[in-house]
Amino acid sequence: MKAIVYEKYGPPEVLHFEDVPKPVPKDNEVRIKIHATTCHIGDTRVRSSTIPLAYWLPMRLYLGLLKPKRSILGMECSGTIEAVGKDVKRFKKGDEVFALTGFNFGSYCEYRCLAEDVSSEKEGMIELKPSNMSFGEAAAVPGGGLTALGILRKENIKKRDKVLVYGASGSVGTYAVQLLKYYGAEVTGVCSTKNLKMVKSLGADKVIDYTQEDFSTSGETYDFVFDAVHKLPRSQGKRALKKDGIFRTSHSSADIQPGDLKFLKKLIEAGKFKAYIDRTYSWEDIVEAHRYVDKGHKKGHVAITIIKKDGNKDAQ
Ligand SMILES: NC(=O)c1ccc[n+]([C@@H]2O[C@H](COP(=O)([O-])OP(=O)(O)OC[C@H]3O[C@@H](n4cnc5c(N)ncnc54)[C@H](OP(=O)(O)O)[C@@H]3O)[C@@H](O)[C@H]2O)c1
């Protein structure tokens, strides 16, 4: 099968196509024919080795100290089940699915095997694809969606709690705004001028342009401040908290549970949760997609379709 591989850490140009063996599912695994994946911030950081200092050594020991141990990136995908192991119960050939491939990566290729019952940031998670999403949209849900859910659910957000989401225009931020609205919170999204409309369209009650205004000096206080982009000085976030208010970031630990993708699928099908796709690239243009995401200003998500540029448009 064809795969996008990298053999050394570096700029987007380290990514290139190669033929690799098609994986064979174990008894408890399904083989997904991948239709779409994403250019996730995790893919770009791992490729370029721009890992935050605090995690650099443990991450490099895991990923490969001198060169990548896992040569195929891609943390999330969507596609069709093409083969099932003999013990698989939840899926059958032909099912459309979306999946987290997580820190085992391996979505930048034509086929990926995944155990049907895994549920962790490392091993991944798989579920039937929401019926009202394209493959590109569905591929963009697992990473940011499970992270936002795994962090926010622990905080016991109550109806009418006042919550501020800093960096509301990114992958985690766009999902956090929607989950918080689902929990009944009163949500203020902080983003730059060009993203105000988009964040409002996701349900934010109020939006603040961080290029024009410092939310922490306005006198407004919140029950919960969530720095979804991990760029807010902690002191600034805490300044805007009510007494006993809580501050968390997208690097806080996410408690991912079995059934979480199923929960997101239900929200999506109920029209309460959507993926905002900024751009869609064919996988032939993966280098360009990584260059774009490297700039750090994508809105929501960048989808990658595993088809030729002029290929089957149904896969988008
Ligand atoms: N996505 C995941 O699944 C995941 C999982 C675990 C942890 N994380 C961590 O969470 C952080 C965010 O990840 P992400 O995937 O959500 O990022 P992302 O989608 O790449 O974030 C890009 C967005 O952040 C906004 N932004 C950039 N600088 C900003 C600033 N100074 N203030 C406010 N907004 C700013 C950008 O808009 P403007 O430039 O227009 O402001 C853009 O819309 C990363 O540190 C990542 O490691 C992410």
The ligand as an ORCA input file, in Angstrom:
! r2SCAN-3c Opt
* xyz 0 1
  N      -5.726     18.975     19.077
  C      -5.561     17.992     19.954
  O      -6.075     16.871     19.802
  C      -4.713     18.214     21.199
  C      -4.624     17.189     22.147
  C      -3.890     17.390     23.310
  C      -3.214     18.589     23.490
  N      -3.294     19.561     22.532
  C      -2.543     20.799     22.754
  O      -3.447     21.893     22.720
  C      -2.823     23.022     22.121
  C      -3.734     23.489     21.001
  O      -3.886     22.467     20.043
  P      -4.882     22.650     18.824
  O      -4.785     21.433     18.011
  O      -6.213     23.098     19.318
  O      -4.160     23.865     18.104
  P      -4.458     24.537     16.704
  O      -5.782     24.115     16.191
  O      -3.285     24.352     15.817
  O      -4.481     26.078     17.158
  C      -4.516     27.051     16.186
  C      -5.441     28.170     16.640
  O      -4.898     28.829     17.770
  C      -5.100     30.231     17.630
  N      -4.023     30.961     18.313
  C      -2.715     30.991     17.965
  N      -2.023     31.768     18.828
  C      -2.928     32.225     19.733
  C      -2.811     33.078     20.863
  N      -1.653     33.605     21.257
  N      -3.934     33.353     21.541
  C      -5.129     32.819     21.181
  N      -5.304     32.021     20.124
  C      -4.191     31.728     19.401
  C      -5.024     30.456     16.144
  O      -5.795     31.572     15.739
  P      -5.141     33.050     15.565
  O      -3.725     32.884     15.177
  O      -5.997     33.690     14.527
  O      -5.327     33.698     16.876
  C      -5.619     29.184     15.554
  O      -7.008     29.301     15.263
  C      -1.454     22.563     21.654
  O      -0.495     22.976     22.613
  C      -1.558     21.063     21.626
  O      -0.322     20.437     21.895
  C      -4.032     19.408     21.415
*
